[in-house]
């Protein structure tokens, strides 16, 4: 039980660090990508394949916000461990 508490305490610390960085610059695409991966992988237990499937469904929208989302997704792939 203590290891589980420690795990969530560490995750809360990481989330707080990302939140602080994003409050300073909400358009920091690289930081947003890293935060999305932290949430997906560490909190939801998604694999790279799960992440690619999930983000592959984001097809709606347009303009600058869609371009920004696409860039966040593209950059997020660098935060997954390389297979092999």
Buried (B, 14 or more C-beta within 10 A) or exposed (E): EEEEEEEEEEBEEBBEBBEEBBEEEEEBBBBBBBBBBBBBBBEEEBEBEEBBEEBEEEEEEEEEEEEBBEBBBEBBEEBBEEEE
